[in-house]
Amino acid sequence: MSKYVDRVIADLKKKNANEPEFLQTVEEVYSSLAPVVDAHPEYEKAALLERMAEPERVIQFRVTWVDDAGKVQVNRGFRVQYNSAIGPYKGGLRFAPSVNLSIVKFLGFEQTFKDSLTTLPMGGAKGGSDFDPRGKSDGEVMRFCQSFMTELYRHIGPDVDVPAGDLGVGGREIGYLYGQYRRIRGAFENGTITGKGLSYGGSLVRPEATGFGAVYYLQEVLRHEGEEVKGKNIALAGFGNVAWGAATKIAQLGGKAVTLSGPDGYIYDPDGVTTKEKLDFMLQMRASGHDKVQDYADKFHCEFVPGKKPWERKVDIVMPCATQNDVNLEEAKKIVNNHIKYYIEVANMPTTNEALVYLMGQKDMIVAPSKAVNAGGVAVSGLEMSQNAEHICWTAEEVGERLHNIMKNIYDSSVAAAEEYGLGYNLVAGANIAGFKKVADAMLAQGICY
Ligand code: GLU
């Protein structure tokens, strides 16, 4: 391991001791970069690793709103503008009670590398709030979004920072956020937010993009092994928008998503989540706000396993699409004991570092990292920005084809980057290196400005 990387990680551990998720992701990314920084002493001279770990700007604000009972509620809002060396800040907003600065920083740091991998001109950012959308009425969600935007609007814009959705922020919330932005700005600047509805400048294929992109990436991995999605049983975790998109594309390609999970446990459907009725029901479950996957088992009469994760199932491929740290060392051992060959991360940082090192150390296992696999979502957000800038609307085929090409390109550039630095077929290190190089070179070229 490079001395420079070691020193930077040790300093960050001292300085950011109360930010565990942030430290976890920096350590994971920077430990892959040792051969690159060793080969390029100019990066250390420009203190690039130190600079990249420090967000360009952190905005934290109060969000006050009134609930249906007339009680005044106070939440915390965040926007971490991480890096704008290659384009305006870009990344989602997450509404969940677990949101804190460490989580938003980890997501924003990851986003910088992910957005770079797409090859589109987008910098990295993330934001959100500790607001819990569960059990809130539509009016409460709207008032919260309006209050949130009343502060956020001054920090964003089509060439400044372009937020989008993430956990707890879907089409409905984006609509309320954009409506308030439009009102305050007094202008139809719809390129300032992505994931919009089609009637006001959204892009076709955006709702499906993250899940579809993940399966396009999976296809490349399988092709490398002389295999295909057809006939494969796939364990998905989560049951939100990303898992829905993945299950849909898997079904189209003749595979089967056989598990879904939620905070209450997981379902096992040996026939697969393949029919339109089942896929539509996933959307209904999410929209219901119950946050329970058991509803699926009740409706389609399949097995529900309470309080557990689907990693104990023997399948061909595992794709965690839920949230961070869903797979710890103990869960990873179950996956290895079931001789599963493909571990395809989809959610942001779904694997603890300890579990990731363990999985990558397995001779017969292929591990693909989320920042590459789930980049299709933000990639189509980038395509939405282009369409908004040009006041045009591409067809679903045009967007789909671009997405497919971007995912292939992410895979190819990751493979090439790892090979270039003597790391062999290493998709995790390759994505980190390819994502890093573009941002690093842009920062070097622009001098010591940030
Ligand atoms: N939240 C999604 C992500 O993690 C989408 C971000 C975006 O579209 O800007 O990439």
Residues whose N, C-alpha, C, O or C-beta is under 5 A from the ligand:
A	BS01	LIG	K90 G91 G92 V162 A164 G165 D166 N374 G377 V378 S381
